Amino acid sequence: MSASNPIDQHNRDQFLDELKTYLACQSVSTDPAFRSGMDAARAFLTELLNEIGFGNIQELDGGVGGHNALYGEWLKKPGKPTLLVYGHYDVQPPDPLDQWISEPFDMTERDGRLYARGISDDKGPTMIALEALRCHMRANNELPFNVKILLEGEEETGSPSLPNILSQNKDLLKADAILSADGARWRADLTAINVGSRGNGGFEISLKTADLDLHSGRYGGAVPNALHEMARVIAALHDADNRITIPGFYDDVIMPDAKTEADLHAIDFDGVAWTDTIGAVEHGESDFTTLQRLWDRPTLEVNGMWGGYQGAGSKTVIPNEAHAKITMRLVPGQDPEKIRESSKTYIQSLCPEGVQLTFSGDRGWTKAYAVPPRHPLLLAAEQALEDTLEEKPLRVRVGATLPLSDLVRNTLGIDTVMFSFSTADEQFHAPNEFLRLSAVDDGVAAWIRLLDLIGEQTPADYRAA
Amino acid sequence: MSASNPIDQHNRDQFLDELKTYLACQSVSTDPAFRSGMDAARAFLTELLNEIGFGNIQELDGGVGGHNALYGEWLKKPGKPTLLVYGHYDVQPPDPLDQWISEPFDMTERDGRLYARGISDDKGPTMIALEALRCHMRANNELPFNVKILLEGEEETGSPSLPNILSQNKDLLKADAILSADGARWRADLTAINVGSRGNGGFEISLKTADLDLHSGRYGGAVPNALHEMARVIAALHDADNRITIPGFYDDVIMPDAKTEADLHAIDFDGVAWTDTIGAVEHGESDFTTLQRLWDRPTLEVNGMWGGYQGAGSKTVIPNEAHAKITMRLVPGQDPEKIRESSKTYIQSLCPEGVQLTFSGDRGWTKAYAVPPRHPLLLAAEQALEDTLEEKPLRVRVGATLPLSDLVRNTLGIDTVMFSFSTADEQFHAPNEFLRLSAVDDGVAAWIRLLDLIGEQTPADYRAA
């Protein structure tokens, strides 16, 4: 139990000053021109971790020439759980610069929002987590449990070093669970917690029907047209009810548990209004609501398709080649390897004699992720939200793919709970990225409470999960 | 009847010298840099028409800023038919120059072939026609019937001036039929005559399903995908037997007369070998042979189709727009206007709520053309081929579209017979265009004989056609 109240240690002005300093580090991981900004961000964090009281601070190198991750630890609570707190210090490029209202690397407050590149993704949420840890340390000269910190520098470039960093430092990173300061809240007006994300995978298909493009007058009607064949293949991938037709595609799908599903139906969500904002109509499998389609159901999308003449006017050609890029979103239960093979087999079966099919560009094949519904860290996170926001959080999921959770489960064997106070509408990856000022207050309070609650748990609780 | 034999007036060496001079005129109509070559070609032809004995030589201007056509006439046979002999003096650009084995504007003989830009399309065939007229004039001081000459300068650029030239000079160009020195023989090893060509028409369709491209994680499964919708539309345009599904599409199709159809089946043609040469397989409506599919049956081809991401790697986007360019080949009986409307109505019916369909880029909508099977000029042309090549010609068609015949029928009310001695394999529009030397001899002989046979006809024969 706390000797004094950690929240009293929170100095909001000092925190915002430090956040502004951190955001001024131009840590764009994808562009070598920003290397000094990456170095500055790591230096800032090293100093902060040291100030808070973390030790064994070091950089972890994945050995593939990327940006090092930063590690620190405080392990002075034997008998208490050990959690790995994750965040990332790299940000997206600020382009297009002319669309920013204020300087992207100079944090500016307007109308209750803080604007800067990376403030929502993920520097603000990371700093909130570190602030809560500092408040605990200041109040009690200790933390409620054992904490390891892992701050990645390549999240925005697809984490090329992370698999090596995890697999080469299994002992160093050993923990009972991951508590992630990344990930965004779905809506600012809904108290909720993410309990899962869809997986993904995909490939490109190319069809060839002749050695060359052919004149539609001299050959038309008597030879196959690669675009007709591609249209037949793509059209055959969904049935009239928008269900995917790949044999066995839904066989292993595990729908969410009863509580998660009840929470989904409890959400005040207007699918028509939602699609209206993007100029679309509601669409999808008729047996499911829009939120189920987005969170519970696997999908297959053609992301690009092309062949033949695309210029001005017309060209009376029978195209001999057609291409399509296909990706899928997978849900719990689906095995990416099995889906990959069955989808390729099915597509091959759709190509008649005279249509040469080639697969290329495999990507992803990440499993979906679902936090176990009775996981102690999930229960603690829900309790912390209820205690500080005075509202029971709903369990929601994200339709997108967060490879970290699956990667960590595969390498370290532990689960991930996302506890971030950024929101999906905060323009991350776009000009005028912002973080709600209210999220700073809510976030620090909730994180402080969560740390307390984890301190009441034992490693045995986690082993039982 | 001839006072002396016109063929004795044919001086092959002189003819080839003149042809070489004509081919040296760099009459590329599409490129303003070649304007002096266009002028030189008209000057050459003016002198030649004058030398043969044509009068009232003049340039016809369509009033749309293009290249003038050249006109001449010899009308001293009252009571005999009047035929309009057509050819064109413009050629395709010679690019790519580095692929020519000899200079494109310097006629060169190799292995029984004459190489030069425009020699097959259409300077050689035009000169053969004029040579036959000159031989008749030299032998008899007159022609066997009344002749008007129309030599176009914009055939290679889509004949933009020709509609005006025809409609504004109806009296000047009044004739019983058109005898065209353009068009190519299908195969060099087959004595045949073209009796028809397919029409064409087309448009572009664009589908829109949302205001912007959407993230496949955040929206996938719950909104329409423009590429899926496009694939459904395109796939629905043909049935499993490759028949076009547009309601009424085949209702007005008139299959060829019995003789034409019998000739088609008499042709020694190996569809498998033919498609093998282009790396394709035989394909099309199962009730018809490859030649019927090519000549007798209408088609619909997607010439280009695109949408979404086409770059390297993958992008998990749900494309909001998709595009397709569609053209059709039409056969006798089909009304382009009716087909256009019914196809647009049908495509619209394939687009569900939430899919915005836009049509653009209408092109063509030219009717198919068929020479009336008992047309006196067709009968004379067949007889001339039989008399000079000692083989009955077969009636064949071309799957491509020759807008001239339809345009002339609409404006001047007369039919067209193509009597050309170039061949479809002679690389016209490509490097190393050539004309078989044997075609010069066969062509001059056949044209001389044809002129004789027409001289035995009367205008009443044509009015009865």
Interface residues (C-beta under 8 A of the other chain):
Chain A: R198 N200 G202 E204 T209 A210 D211 L212 L214 H215 S216 G217 R218 Y219 G220 G221 A222 V223 P224 N225 L227 H228 M230 A231 R232 V233 I234 A235 A236 L237 H238 G271 T275 I278 G279 A280 V281 E282 H283 G284 E285 T290 R293 L294 R297 P298 T299 E301 V302 N303 G304 M305 W306 G307 G308 Y309 Q310 G313 S314 K315 T316 V317 I318 P319 N320 A322 H323 A324 K325 T327 R329 E353 G354 G361 R363 G364 V398 G399 A400 T401 A424
Chain B: R198 N200 G202 E204 T209 A210 D211 L212 L214 H215 S216 G217 R218 Y219 G220 G221 A222 V223 P224 N225 L227 H228 M230 A231 R232 V233 I234 A235 A236 L237 H238 G271 T275 I278 G279 A280 V281 E282 H283 G284 E285 T290 R293 L294 R297 P298 T299 E301 V302 N303 G304 M305 W306 G307 G308 Y309 Q310 G313 S314 K315 T316 V317 I318 P319 N320 A322 H323 A324 K325 T327 R329 E353 G354 G361 R363 G364 V398 G399 A400 T401 A424
